[in-house]
Amino acid sequence: MRISIIDVDFNNLTHTQALLQMLNEYACDPMGGGTPLSEFCRTHLIEALKIRPTVCAVLAFVDTMPAGFSICMEGFSTFACQPLLNIHDFAVSPAFRGRGIGRQLLAHIEALAAARGCCKMTLEVLQGNQVAQNLYRACGFAPYELDPAMGGALMMQKLV
């Protein structure tokens, strides 16, 4: 079993097909919402990602099989006056879990963040996803708080 982690080339059909396959598998998983990607998303996502220079993606392969992925987006920390890298999507295929692929993906993403001069990496994780939380903590992630007396930050959203 050979694990390889690659940066996605959004102009490479093999890469983009594997990325869409992995993203759809994640979307269908309860941790990804349990609903497949829409036809619109499957048709237009790659072109939409291509025109966003602050987006990057990585794929994990076991031999030639896609096994995991992440889509990351550069943001900016005003307090540090430096870029940050947000791990927006992250998943390992159920068939390949427990083989260290998540750790390898995170190490690769950390190297990308360092190469971009990022001061930190951020991500969100569901409260009920203890397996992912354990991985993230083992790789150095911690809940975000400025002052322990104020408590941790909450991820919130409003659809528009």
Contact map, one row per residue, 1 for C-alpha under 8 A:
1110000000000000000000000000000000000000000000000000000000000110000000000000000000000000000000000000000000000000000000000000000000000000000000000000000000000000
1111000000000000000000000000000000000000000000000000000000001110000000000000000000000000000000000000000000000000000000000000000000000000000000000000000000000000
1111100000000000000000000000000000000000000000000000000000011110000000000000000000000000000000000000100000000000000000000000000000000000000000000000000000000000
0111110000000000000000000000000000000000000000000000000000011110000000000000000000000000000000000000000000000000000000000000000000000000000000000000000000000000
0011111000000000000000000000000000000000000000000000000001111000000000000000000000000000000000000000000110010000000000000000000000000000000000000000000000000000
0001111100000000000000000000000000000000000000000000000001110000000000000000000000000000000000000000000000000000000000000000000000000000000000000000000000000000
0000111110000000000000000000000000000000000000000000000111100000000000000000000000000000000000000000000000000000000000000000000000000000000000000000000000000000
0000011111010011000000000000000000000000000000000000000111100000000000000000000000000000000000000000000000000000000000000000000000000000000000000000000000000000
0000001111110011000000000000000000000000000000000000000000000000000000000000000000000000000000000000000000000000000000000000000000000000000000000000000000000000
0000000111111011000000000000000000000000000001001100000000000000000000000000000000000000000000000000000000000000000000000000000000000000000000000000000000000000
0000000011111001000000000000000000000000000000000000000000000000000000000000000000000000000000000000000000000000000000000000000000000000000000000000000000000000
0000000111111111000000000000000000000000000000000000000000000000000000000000000000000000000000000000000000000000000000000000000000000000000000000000000000000000
0000000001111111100000000000000000000000000000000000000000000000000000000000000000000000000000000000000000000000000000000000000000000000000000000000000000000000
0000000000011111110000000000000000000000000000000000000000000000000000000000000000000000000000000000000000000000000000000000000000000000000000000000000000000000
0000000111011111111000000000000000000000000000000000000000100000000000000000000000000000000000000000000000000000000000000000000000000000000000000000000000000000
0000000111111111111100000000000000000000000001000000000000000000000000000000000000000000000000000000000000000000000000000000000000000000000000000000000000000000
0000000000001111111110000000000000000000000000000000000000000000000000000000000000000000000000000000000000000000000000000000000000000000000000000000000000000000
0000000000000111111111000000000000000000000000000000000000100000010000000000000000000000000000000000000000000000000000000000000000000000000000000000000000000000
0000000000000011111111100000000000000000000000000000000000100000000010000000000000000000000000000000000000000000000000000000000000000000000000000000000000000000
0000000000000001111111110000000000000000010000000000000000000000000000000000000000000000000000000000000000000000000000000000000000000000000000000000000000000000
0000000000000000111111111000000000000000000000000000000000000000000000000000000000000000000000000000000000000000000000000000000000000000000000000000000000000000
0000000000000000011111111100000000000000000000000000000000000000011110000000000000000000001010000000000000000000000000000000000000000000000000000000000000000000
0000000000000000001111111110000000001000000000000000000000000000000010000000000000000000000000000000000000000000000000000000000000000000000000000000000000000000
0000000000000000000111111111000000011000000000000000000000000000000000000000000000000000000000000000000000000000000000000000000000000000000000000000000000000000
0000000000000000000011111111100000010000000000000000000000000000000000000000000000000000000010000000000000000000000000000000000000000000000000000000000000000000
0000000000000000000001111111101100000000000000000000000000000000000000000000000000000000001010000000000000000000000000000000000000000000000000000000000000000000
0000000000000000000000111111111111111000000000000000000000000000000000000000000000000000000000000000000000000000000000000000000000000000000000000000000000000000
0000000000000000000000011111110111111000000000000000000000000000000000000000000000000000000000000000000000000000000000000000000000000000000000000000000000000000
0000000000000000000000001111111111100000000000000000000000000000000000000000000000000000000000000000000000000000000000000000000000000000000000000000000000000000
0000000000000000000000000011111111000000000000000000000000000000000000000000000000000000000000000000000000000000000000000000000000000000000000000000000000000000
0000000000000000000000000110111111000000000000000000000000000000000000000000000000000000000000000000000000000000000000000000010010000000000000000000000000000000
0000000000000000000000000111111111100000000000000000000000000000000000000000000000000000000000000000000000000000000000000000000000000000000000000000000000000000
0000000000000000000000000011111111100000000000000000000000000000000000000000000000000000000000000000000000000000000000000000000000000000000000000000000000000000
0000000000000000000000000011111111110000000000000000000000000000000000000000000000000000000000000000000000000000000000000000000000000000000000000000000000000000
0000000000000000000000000011100111111000000000000000000000000000000000000000000000000000000000000000000000000000000000000000000000000000000000000000000000000000
0000000000000000000000011011000001111100000000000000000000000000000000000000000000000000000000000000000000000000000000000000000000000000000000000000000000000000
0000000000000000000000110011000000111110110000000000000000000000000000000000000000000000000000000000000000000000000000000000000000000000000000000000000000000000
0000000000000000000000000000000000011111110000000000000000000000000000000000000000000000000000000000000000000000000000000000000000000000000000000000000000000000
0000000000000000000000000000000000001111111000000000000000000000000000000000000000000000000000000000000000000000000000000000000000000000000000000000000000000000
0000000000000000000000000000000000000111111110000000000000000000000000000000000000000000000000000000000000000000000000000000000000000000000000000000000000000000
0000000000000000000000000000000000001111111110000000000000000000000000000000000000000000000000000000000000000000000000000000000000000000000000000000000000000000
0000000000000000000100000000000000001111111111000000000000000000000000000000000000000000000000000000000000000000000000000000000000000000000000000000000000000000
0000000000000000000000000000000000000011111111000000000000000000000000000000000000000000000000000000000000000000000000000000000000000000000000000000000000000000
0000000000000000000000000000000000000001111111110000000000000000000000000000000000000000000000000000000000000000000000000000000000000000000000000000000000000000
0000000000000000000000000000000000000001111111111000000000000000000000000000000000000000000000000000000000000000000000000000000000000000000000000000000000000000
0000000001000001000000000000000000000000011111111100000000000000000000000000000000000000000000000000000000000000000000000000000000000000000000000000000000000000
0000000000000000000000000000000000000000000111111110000000000000000000000000000000000000000000000000000000000000000000000000000000000000000000000000000000000000
0000000000000000000000000000000000000000000111111111000000000000000000000000000000000000000000000000000000000000000000000000000000000000000000000000000000000000
0000000001000000000000000000000000000000000011111111001000000000000000000000000000000000000000000000000000000000000000000000000000000000000000000000000000000000
0000000001000000000000000000000000000000000001111111101000000000000000000000000000000000000000000000000000000000000000000000000000000000000000000000000000000000
0000000000000000000000000000000000000000000000111111100000000000000000000000000000000000000000000000000000000000000000000000000000000000000000000000000000000000
0000000000000000000000000000000000000000000000011111111000000000000000000000000000000000000000000000000000000000000000000000000000000000000000000000000000000000
0000000000000000000000000000000000000000000000000111111100000000000000000000000000000000000000000000000000000000000000000000000000000000000000000000000000000000
0000000000000000000000000000000000000000000000000001111100000000000000001110000000000000000000000000000000000000000000000000000000000000000000000000000000000000
0000000000000000000000000000000000000000000000001101111110000000000000111100000000000000000000000000000000000000000000000000000000000000000000000000000000000000
0000001100000000000000000000000000000000000000000000111111000000000000111000000000000000000000000000000000000000000000000000000000000000000000000000000000000000
0000001100000000000000000000000000000000000000000000001111100000000011110000000000000000000000000000000000000000000000000000000000000000000000000000000000000000
0000111100000000000000000000000000000000000000000000000111110000000011100000000000000000000000000000000010001000000000000000000000000000000000000000000000000000
0000111100000010011000000000000000000000000000000000000011111000011111000000000000000000000000000000000010000000000000000000000000000000000000000000000000000000
0011110000000000000000000000000000000000000000000000000001111100011110000000000000000000000000000000100010000000000000000000000000000000000000000000000000000000
0111100000000000000000000000000000000000000000000000000000111111111100000000000000000000000000000000000000000000000000000000000000000000000000000000000000000000
1111000000000000000000000000000000000000000000000000000000011111111000000000000000000000000000000000000000000000000000000000000000000000000000000000000000000000
1111000000000000000000000000000000000000000000000000000000001111100000000000000000000000000000000000000000000000000000000000000000000000000000000000000000000000
0000000000000000000000000000000000000000000000000000000000001111110000000000000000000000000000000000000000000000000000000000000000000000000000000000000000000000
0000000000000000000000000000000000000000000000000000000000001111111000000000000000000000000000000000000000000000000000000000000000000000000000000000000000000000
0000000000000000010001000000000000000000000000000000000000111101111100000000000000000000000000000000000000000000000000000000000000000000000000000000000000000000
0000000000000000000001000000000000000000000000000000000000111100111110000000000000000000000110110000100000000000000000000000000000000000000000000000000000000000
0000000000000000000001000000000000000000000000000000000000111000011111000000000000000000011110000000110010000000000000000000000000000000000000000000000000000000
0000000000000000001001100000000000000000000000000000000011110000001111100000000000000000111100000000000010000000000000000000000000000000000000000000000000000000
0000000000000000000000000000000000000000000000000000000011100000000111110000000000000011111000000000000010000000000000000000000000000000000000000000000000000000
0000000000000000000000000000000000000000000000000000001111000000000011111000000000000011110000000000000000000000000000000000000000000000000000000000000000000000
0000000000000000000000000000000000000000000000000000001110000000000001111100000000001111100000000000000000000000000000000000000000000000000000000000000000000000
0000000000000000000000000000000000000000000000000000011100000000000000111110000000001111000000000000000000000000000000000000000000000000000000000000000000000000
0000000000000000000000000000000000000000000000000000011000000000000000011111000000111100000000000000000000000000000000000000000000000000000000000000000000000000
0000000000000000000000000000000000000000000000000000010000000000000000001111100000111100000000000000000000000000000000000000000000000000000000000000000000000000
0000000000000000000000000000000000000000000000000000000000000000000000000111110011110000000000000000000000000000000000000000000000000000000000000000000000000000
0000000000000000000000000000000000000000000000000000000000000000000000000011111111110000000000000000000000000000000000100000000000000000000000000000000000000000
0000000000000000000000000000000000000000000000000000000000000000000000000001111111000000000000000000000000000000000000000000000000000000000000000000000000000000
0000000000000000000000000000000000000000000000000000000000000000000000000000111110000000000000000000000000000000000000000000000000000000000000000000000000000000
0000000000000000000000000000000000000000000000000000000000000000000000000000111111000000000000000000000000000000000000100000000000000000000000000000000000000000
0000000000000000000000000000000000000000000000000000000000000000000000000001111111100000000000000000000000000000000000000000000000000000000000000000000000000000
0000000000000000000000000000000000000000000000000000000000000000000000000001110111110000000000000000000000000000000011100000000000000000000000000000000000000000
0000000000000000000000000000000000000000000000000000000000000000000000000111100011111000000000000000000000000000000111110000000000000000000000000000000000000000
0000000000000000000000000000000000000000000000000000000000000000000000000111100001111100000000000000000000000000100001111100000000000000000000000000000000000000
0000000000000000000000000000000000000000000000000000000000000000000000011110000000111110000000000000000000000000100001011100000000000000000000000000000000000000
0000000000000000000000000000000000000000000000000000000000000000000000011110000000011111000000000000000000000000000000001110000000000000000000000000000000000000
0000000000000000000000000000000000000000000000000000000000000000000001111000000000001111110000000000000000000000000000001111000000000000000000000000000000000000
0000000000000000000000000000000000000000000000000000000000000000000001111000000000000111110000000000000000000000000000000011000000000000000000000000000000000000
0000000000000000000000000000000000000000000000000000000000000000000011110000000000000011111000000000000000000000000000000000000000000000000000000000000000000000
0000000000000000000000000000000000000000000000000000000000000000000111100000000000000011111100000000000000000000000000000000000000000000000000000000000000000000
0000000000000000000001000100000000000000000000000000000000000000000111000000000000000000111110000000010000000000000000000000000000000000000000000000000000000000
0000000000000000000000000000000000000000000000000000000000000000001110000000000000000000011111011000110000000000000000000000000000000000000000000000000000000000
0000000000000000000001001100000000000000000000000000000000000000001100000000000000000000001111111000000000000000000000000000000000000000000000000000000000000000
0000000000000000000000000000000000000000000000000000000000000000000000000000000000000000000111111000000000000000000000000000000000000000000000000000000000000000
0000000000000000000000000000000000000000000000000000000000000000001000000000000000000000000011111000000000000000000000000000000000000000000000000000000000000000
0000000000000000000000000000000000000000000000000000000000000000001000000000000000000000000111111110100000000000000000000000000000000000000000000000000000000000
0000000000000000000000000000000000000000000000000000000000000000000000000000000000000000000111111111110000000000000000000000000000000000000000000000000000000000
0000000000000000000000000000000000000000000000000000000000000000000000000000000000000000000000011111100000000000000000000000000000000000000000000000000000000000
0000000000000000000000000000000000000000000000000000000000000000000000000000000000000000000000011111100000000000000000000000000000000000000000000000000000000000
0000000000000000000000000000000000000000000000000000000000000000000000000000000000000000000000001111111100000000000000000000000000000000000000000000000000000000
0010000000000000000000000000000000000000000000000000000000010000001100000000000000000000000100011111111110000000000000000000000000000000000000000000000000000000
0000000000000000000000000000000000000000000000000000000000000000000100000000000000000000001100001001111111000000000000000000000000000010000000000000000000000000
0000000000000000000000000000000000000000000000000000000000000000000000000000000000000000000000000001111111100000000000000000000000000010001000000000000000000000
0000100000000000000000000000000000000000000000000000000000000000000000000000000000000000000000000001111111110000000000000000000000000000000000000000000000000000
0000100000000000000000000000000000000000000000000000000001110000000111000000000000000000000000000000111111111000000000000000000000000000000000000000000000000000
0000000000000000000000000000000000000000000000000000000000000000000000000000000000000000000000000000011111111100000000000000000000000000001000000000000000000000
0000000000000000000000000000000000000000000000000000000000000000000000000000000000000000000000000000001111111110000000000000000000000000000000000000000000000000
0000100000000000000000000000000000000000000000000000000000000000000000000000000000000000000000000000000111111111000000000000000000000000000000000000000000000000
0000000000000000000000000000000000000000000000000000000001000000000000000000000000000000000000000000000011111111100000000000000000000000000000000000000000000000
0000000000000000000000000000000000000000000000000000000000000000000000000000000000000000000000000000000001111111110000001000000000000000000000000000000000000000
0000000000000000000000000000000000000000000000000000000000000000000000000000000000000000000000000000000000111111111000000000000000000000000000000000000000000000
0000000000000000000000000000000000000000000000000000000000000000000000000000000000000000000000000000000000011111111100000000000000000000000000000000000000000000
0000000000000000000000000000000000000000000000000000000000000000000000000000000000011000000000000000000000001111111111111000000000000000000000000000000000000000
0000000000000000000000000000000000000000000000000000000000000000000000000000000000000000000000000000000000000111111111100000000000000000000000000000000000000000
0000000000000000000000000000000000000000000000000000000000000000000000000000000000000000000000000000000000000011111111000000000000000000000000000000000000000000
0000000000000000000000000000000000000000000000000000000000000000000000000000000000100000000000000000000000000001111111000000000000000000000000000000000000000000
0000000000000000000000000000000000000000000000000000000000000000000000000000000001100000000000000000000000000000111111100000000000000000000000000000000000000000
0000000000000000000000000000000000000000000000000000000000000000000000000000000001111000000000000000000000000000111111111000000000000000000000000000000000000000
0000000000000000000000000000000000000000000000000000000000000000000000000000100101110000000000000000000000000000110011111000000000000000000000000000000000000000
0000000000000000000000000000000000000000000000000000000000000000000000000000000000111000000000000000000000000000100001111100000000000000000000000000000000000000
0000000000000000000000000000000000000000000000000000000000000000000000000000000000011110000000000000000000000100100001111110000000000000000000000000000000000000
0000000000000000000000000000000000000000000000000000000000000000000000000000000000011110000000000000000000000000000000011111000000000000000000000000000000000000
0000000000000000000000000000000000000000000000000000000000000000000000000000000000000111000000000000000000000000000000001111100000000000000000000000000000000000
0000000000000000000000000000000000000000000000000000000000000000000000000000000000000011000000000000000000000000000000000111110000000000000000000000000000100000
0000000000000000000000000000000000000000000000000000000000000000000000000000000000000000000000000000000000000000000000000011111010011000000000000000000000000000
0000000000000000000000000000001000000000000000000000000000000000000000000000000000000000000000000000000000000000000000000001111110000000000000000000000000000000
0000000000000000000000000000000000000000000000000000000000000000000000000000000000000000000000000000000000000000000000000000111111000000000000000000000000000000
0000000000000000000000000000000000000000000000000000000000000000000000000000000000000000000000000000000000000000000000000000011111000000000000000000000000000000
0000000000000000000000000000001000000000000000000000000000000000000000000000000000000000000000000000000000000000000000000000111111111000000000000000000000000000
0000000000000000000000000000000000000000000000000000000000000000000000000000000000000000000000000000000000000000000000000000001111111100000000000000000000000000
0000000000000000000000000000000000000000000000000000000000000000000000000000000000000000000000000000000000000000000000000000000011111110000000000000000000000000
0000000000000000000000000000000000000000000000000000000000000000000000000000000000000000000000000000000000000000000000000000100011111111000000000000000000000000
0000000000000000000000000000000000000000000000000000000000000000000000000000000000000000000000000000000000000000000000000000100011111111100000000000000000000000
0000000000000000000000000000000000000000000000000000000000000000000000000000000000000000000000000000000000000000000000000000000001111111110000000000000000000000
0000000000000000000000000000000000000000000000000000000000000000000000000000000000000000000000000000011000000000000000000000000000111111111000000000000000000000
0000000000000000000000000000000000000000000000000000000000000000000000000000000000000000000000000000000000000000000000000000000000011111111111000000000000000000
0000000000000000000000000000000000000000000000000000000000000000000000000000000000000000000000000000000000000000000000000000000000001111111111000000000000000000
0000000000000000000000000000000000000000000000000000000000000000000000000000000000000000000000000000000000000000000000000000000000000111111110000000000000000000
0000000000000000000000000000000000000000000000000000000000000000000000000000000000000000000000000000001001000000000000000000000000000011111110000000000000000000
0000000000000000000000000000000000000000000000000000000000000000000000000000000000000000000000000000000000000000000000000000000000000001111111000000000000000000
0000000000000000000000000000000000000000000000000000000000000000000000000000000000000000000000000000000000000000000000000000000000000001111111100000000000000000
0000000000000000000000000000000000000000000000000000000000000000000000000000000000000000000000000000000000000000000000000000000000000001100111110000000000000000
0000000000000000000000000000000000000000000000000000000000000000000000000000000000000000000000000000000000000000000000000000000000000000000011111000000110000000
0000000000000000000000000000000000000000000000000000000000000000000000000000000000000000000000000000000000000000000000000000000000000000000001111100000110000000
0000000000000000000000000000000000000000000000000000000000000000000000000000000000000000000000000000000000000000000000000000000000000000000000111111011110000000
0000000000000000000000000000000000000000000000000000000000000000000000000000000000000000000000000000000000000000000000000000000000000000000000011111011100000000
0000000000000000000000000000000000000000000000000000000000000000000000000000000000000000000000000000000000000000000000000000000000000000000000001111111000000000
0000000000000000000000000000000000000000000000000000000000000000000000000000000000000000000000000000000000000000000000000000000000000000000000001111111100000000
0000000000000000000000000000000000000000000000000000000000000000000000000000000000000000000000000000000000000000000000000000000000000000000000000011111000000000
0000000000000000000000000000000000000000000000000000000000000000000000000000000000000000000000000000000000000000000000000000000000000000000000001111111100000000
0000000000000000000000000000000000000000000000000000000000000000000000000000000000000000000000000000000000000000000000000000000000000000000000001111111110000000
0000000000000000000000000000000000000000000000000000000000000000000000000000000000000000000000000000000000000000000000000000000000000000000000111101011111000000
0000000000000000000000000000000000000000000000000000000000000000000000000000000000000000000000000000000000000000000000000000000000000000000000111000001111100000
0000000000000000000000000000000000000000000000000000000000000000000000000000000000000000000000000000000000000000000000000000000000000000000000000000000111110000
0000000000000000000000000000000000000000000000000000000000000000000000000000000000000000000000000000000000000000000000000001000000000000000000000000000011111000
0000000000000000000000000000000000000000000000000000000000000000000000000000000000000000000000000000000000000000000000000000000000000000000000000000000001111100
0000000000000000000000000000000000000000000000000000000000000000000000000000000000000000000000000000000000000000000000000000000000000000000000000000000000111110
0000000000000000000000000000000000000000000000000000000000000000000000000000000000000000000000000000000000000000000000000000000000000000000000000000000000011111
0000000000000000000000000000000000000000000000000000000000000000000000000000000000000000000000000000000000000000000000000000000000000000000000000000000000001111
0000000000000000000000000000000000000000000000000000000000000000000000000000000000000000000000000000000000000000000000000000000000000000000000000000000000000111
